[in-house]
Every structure is written in C-alpha cells, then in structure tokens.
Amino acid sequence: MSIVTAPASAAPKFEPYDLPGVGTQAQSRIGAASEAVWTAIIPKTTDVNYGSTVDRCADIAWNSVDNGARAILFDCYGTNNQKWAPVWVAGTGTQYGTAMFINANSGKCLDLSGSAPVNGSHVIQWSCHNDTNQQWEVVLPAGVDPETYNGPIMFKNRATGKCLDTDHGGIVNGTGFLQWDCHGEANQLFSLYKWI
C-alpha cells in the first residue's frame, strides 16, 4: 500500500502495516502489548486510497475510558482514542492470524458487547480479558491470492463468527461499529496503518 496522508488540517500521517502471515512481506508480530505498534483502523469506505475524500478512523466516542463506550468512525486526527495496538494472539489456529486491539487512550480492548450472536450487536471497548469476543480473526476477501494480496481485510469475531462492520455502511462521523454476517462488501473491509 502507498503512504496515506490525512487532511492538512489534521496532519496525521500513516504508513503501511504488514499483517503476520499475509502477503510476501509478512512477518511474525505475535507478542506482548509492549511489542505492538500503534495503528489506525480505517474502513475501505472512508480510506483515501480507495476513493474517499477523507480518512475516517475507528475511534472511541468522546475520548471515553469507560467500559461499554462505543467504537465509532471519526476523522483521523491521530489522538490516542484513535490509536490501536494489534496484539497477535498465539495458538488460535486461524490461517492468517487473530488480533486483540488495545486502545491507546483507555488501555481497553475492542470488544463485542456481551458476546451477543445477533447481527447489529455493538462493538465497544472493555477491559482486556482475552475471551473470544475480544479476538478478531483476519479473513481475506474471497478469490484473492494470499501470497500477493496487499489490500483491505475483514475481521471476524471469534465468539460469533460475524464480521466487523459499520452501521448500515455509514461513512459519516459518529457512525457506529457493529457486527454482521460476513459478506465482504466495502463496509466490512479494513486497512491497518501505522501512525508516524
């Protein structure tokens, strides 16, 4: 992926982040949180590399540090509530890796509220506990070559088998994240970029 820059008013900059086990430049990143890199999680629908006019990032609403605070879309400004450390979980048996995402502002993990198995269940932050509702498996889009693919991916919740999604495919600030049956449309495809 090429380097992405946010609007001049915001000025954060990104560079590509290689996933473990995906693509020709893959490298192992399984380890402790202290070894993690701070990343932005950007849906394809709000990624300037894929035609959006502005980058919008996964953000915790109102800079909250509380359990249960919603994960939402918001313009990428590089604040700590938009920085996520992917910690790659060993021993899950998943083909392309499984990550927990720790928020820089709160120290809490991206979590599926109550492990609810239904479509539309909210994605929130919660104290990290390493249960499967905080584990997000990397899934490649159908038909791509895993040896050469270097584009957006899906994140499937290990507790429910449903994918990270934006509410009704929304792209505006404040759109909530939720889970939905995996379908691989643009609102379920995400890129990780390192903050620089």
C-alpha positions as CSV (number, residue, x, y, z in Angstrom):
1,M,0.0,0.0,0.0
2,S,1.1,3.5,-0.6
3,I,1.6,6.1,2.2
4,V,-1.7,7.7,3.1
5,T,-2.0,11.3,4.5
6,A,-5.0,12.7,6.3
7,P,-6.4,16.2,5.6
8,A,-3.9,19.0,6.0
9,S,-6.0,20.4,8.9
10,A,-5.5,17.1,10.8
11,A,-1.9,16.3,9.6
12,P,-1.5,12.8,11.0
13,K,0.4,10.5,8.6
14,F,0.2,6.8,8.0
15,E,2.4,4.1,6.6
16,P,1.6,0.6,5.6
17,Y,1.3,-2.1,8.3
18,D,2.2,-5.7,7.3
19,L,0.0,-8.4,8.8
20,P,1.6,-11.6,10.1
21,G,1.1,-14.4,7.7
22,V,-0.4,-12.4,4.8
23,G,1.5,-11.3,1.7
24,T,5.1,-11.7,0.6
25,Q,6.4,-9.3,3.2
26,A,4.6,-10.9,6.1
27,Q,6.4,-11.1,9.4
28,S,5.6,-12.5,12.8
29,R,4.2,-10.0,15.2
30,I,2.9,-12.3,17.9
31,G,3.9,-11.0,21.3
32,A,3.1,-8.8,24.2
33,A,1.4,-5.4,24.1
34,S,4.7,-3.7,24.7
35,E,5.9,-5.0,21.3
36,A,2.8,-3.8,19.5
37,V,2.7,-0.9,17.0
38,W,0.0,1.9,17.2
39,T,-2.2,1.6,14.2
40,A,-5.3,3.3,12.7
41,I,-8.2,1.0,11.7
42,I,-9.7,2.5,8.5
43,P,-12.7,1.1,6.6
44,K,-12.3,0.9,2.8
45,T,-15.4,3.2,2.6
46,T,-13.5,6.0,4.3
47,D,-10.0,5.4,3.0
48,V,-8.5,7.9,0.6
49,N,-6.5,5.1,-1.1
50,Y,-9.9,3.7,-2.2
51,G,-11.6,6.9,-3.4
52,S,-12.8,8.5,-0.2
53,T,-12.2,12.3,0.1
54,V,-11.2,12.0,3.8
55,D,-9.8,9.3,6.0
56,R,-12.0,8.3,8.9
57,C,-10.7,6.0,11.7
58,A,-12.0,3.7,14.3
59,D,-12.4,6.0,17.4
60,I,-13.8,5.6,20.9
61,A,-16.6,8.1,21.3
62,W,-15.9,11.2,23.4
63,N,-12.4,10.0,24.3
64,S,-14.1,7.8,26.9
65,V,-12.1,5.5,29.1
66,D,-15.2,3.7,30.4
67,N,-16.2,0.1,29.7
68,G,-19.0,0.0,27.2
69,A,-18.0,3.1,25.3
70,R,-18.9,2.8,21.6
71,A,-16.4,2.4,18.8
72,I,-17.3,4.9,16.1
73,L,-16.0,6.4,12.9
74,F,-14.4,9.9,13.1
75,D,-12.0,12.0,11.0
76,C,-8.4,10.7,11.6
77,Y,-6.7,13.2,13.9
78,G,-4.1,11.0,15.5
79,T,-5.5,11.3,19.0
80,N,-5.0,8.4,21.4
81,N,-8.6,7.3,21.2
82,Q,-7.9,6.5,17.5
83,K,-4.7,4.5,18.1
84,W,-5.0,0.7,18.4
85,A,-2.2,-1.7,19.2
86,P,-2.9,-5.0,17.5
87,V,-1.6,-7.8,19.8
88,W,-1.4,-11.0,17.8
89,V,-2.8,-14.0,19.7
90,A,-0.9,-17.2,19.6
91,G,-2.5,-20.6,19.4
92,T,-5.8,-19.7,17.8
93,G,-5.3,-22.0,14.8
94,T,-6.5,-19.3,12.4
95,Q,-5.0,-19.2,9.0
96,Y,-3.9,-15.5,8.8
97,G,-3.8,-14.5,12.5
98,T,-6.0,-13.2,15.2
99,A,-5.6,-9.9,17.0
100,M,-6.8,-8.1,20.0
101,F,-6.9,-4.3,19.6
102,I,-5.9,-2.2,22.6
103,N,-6.9,1.4,22.6
104,A,-4.0,3.9,23.5
105,N,-6.3,6.3,25.4
106,S,-8.1,3.8,27.7
107,G,-5.9,0.7,27.6
108,K,-9.1,-1.3,26.9
109,C,-9.8,-3.7,24.1
110,L,-12.1,-3.7,21.1
111,D,-14.9,-5.9,22.3
112,L,-18.2,-7.3,21.0
113,S,-20.8,-6.2,23.6
114,G,-21.9,-9.2,25.7
115,S,-20.7,-11.7,23.0
116,A,-24.1,-11.3,21.5
117,P,-24.5,-13.6,18.5
118,V,-27.1,-11.4,16.6
119,N,-26.5,-9.0,13.7
120,G,-26.2,-5.4,14.8
121,S,-24.6,-6.1,18.2
122,H,-22.4,-3.1,19.1
123,V,-18.7,-3.0,19.1
124,I,-17.4,-1.3,22.2
125,Q,-14.3,-1.1,24.4
126,W,-13.9,-3.2,27.5
127,S,-11.2,-4.1,30.0
128,C,-9.0,-6.7,28.2
129,H,-9.7,-10.3,29.3
130,N,-8.6,-12.3,26.2
131,D,-12.0,-14.0,25.7
132,T,-13.0,-14.8,22.1
133,N,-15.4,-11.7,21.9
134,Q,-12.2,-9.6,22.0
135,Q,-10.4,-11.6,19.4
136,W,-10.7,-10.6,15.7
137,E,-9.6,-13.1,13.1
138,V,-8.1,-11.8,9.8
139,V,-10.1,-13.0,6.8
140,L,-9.1,-12.3,3.3
141,P,-11.7,-11.3,0.6
142,A,-12.8,-14.2,-1.5
143,G,-10.7,-15.0,-4.5
144,V,-7.5,-13.2,-3.6
145,D,-4.1,-14.8,-3.7
146,P,-2.8,-14.8,-0.1
147,E,0.8,-14.7,-1.3
148,T,0.4,-11.4,-3.1
149,Y,-2.7,-9.7,-1.7
150,N,-1.9,-6.4,0.0
151,G,-5.4,-4.8,0.3
152,P,-8.1,-4.4,2.9
153,I,-9.2,-7.4,5.0
154,M,-12.1,-8.5,7.1
155,F,-12.0,-9.0,10.9
156,K,-14.2,-11.9,12.1
157,N,-15.1,-12.1,15.8
158,R,-14.1,-15.4,17.2
159,A,-17.0,-15.6,19.6
160,T,-19.7,-15.2,17.0
161,G,-18.2,-15.8,13.5
162,K,-19.6,-12.4,12.4
163,C,-17.6,-9.6,10.9
164,L,-16.7,-6.1,12.0
165,D,-18.9,-3.7,10.1
166,T,-20.0,-0.1,10.0
167,D,-23.7,0.6,10.8
168,H,-25.7,0.5,7.6
169,G,-22.4,1.0,5.7
170,G,-22.3,4.6,7.1
171,I,-19.3,6.9,6.4
172,V,-20.1,10.0,8.4
173,N,-18.6,11.0,11.7
174,G,-20.3,9.2,14.6
175,T,-21.2,6.0,12.6
176,G,-21.1,3.1,15.0
177,F,-19.2,-0.1,14.5
178,L,-21.2,-3.4,14.9
179,Q,-21.0,-7.0,13.8
180,W,-22.9,-8.5,10.9
181,D,-22.8,-11.7,8.8
182,C,-19.6,-11.7,6.8
183,H,-20.3,-10.6,3.2
184,G,-17.1,-8.9,2.2
185,E,-18.6,-5.6,0.9
186,A,-16.5,-2.4,1.3
187,N,-18.0,-1.6,4.8
188,Q,-16.5,-4.8,6.1
189,L,-13.1,-4.3,4.6
190,F,-10.4,-2.6,6.7
191,S,-6.8,-1.5,6.4
192,L,-4.4,-1.1,9.3
193,Y,-1.9,1.8,9.0
194,K,0.9,2.6,11.4
195,W,0.8,6.1,12.8
196,I,4.0,8.0,12.1
